[in-house]
């Protein structure tokens, strides 16, 4: 039997500008972005991160019924 114990930490931020800044300067193994963030949507944040050559894996979530 294999038993793994993982301890995961997280940082919750309330808007896209803070998320972009934190992901750009922090040491994160992954990020979760919502398309409905204040200021910029999650895809804009992701595009800005990739433009800065930040390759942190990102999961984009949405409650929208269509994606632009």
CORMOKA-V224661 format. One record per backbone hydrogen bond with DSSP energy under -1.0 kcal/mol. NH is the residue of the N-H (numbers start at 1). CO is the residue of the C=O. E is the energy in kcal/mol with one decimal. If there is no record, write none. Layout:
nh->NH co->CO e->E
nh->NH co->CO e->E
This chain:
nh->16 co->38 e->-1.7
nh->19 co->15 e->-1.9
nh->20 co->16 e->-2.8
nh->21 co->17 e->-2.1
nh->22 co->18 e->-2.7
nh->23 co->19 e->-2.8
nh->24 co->20 e->-1.9
nh->25 co->21 e->-1.6
nh->26 co->22 e->-2.6
nh->31 co->57 e->-2.0
nh->33 co->59 e->-2.6
nh->35 co->61 e->-2.2
nh->40 co->38 e->-1.8
nh->45 co->41 e->-1.9
nh->46 co->42 e->-2.5
nh->47 co->43 e->-2.5
nh->48 co->44 e->-2.2
nh->49 co->45 e->-2.5
nh->50 co->46 e->-2.6
nh->51 co->47 e->-2.0
nh->52 co->48 e->-1.1
nh->53 co->50 e->-1.5
nh->54 co->49 e->-2.4
nh->59 co->31 e->-2.7
nh->61 co->33 e->-3.2
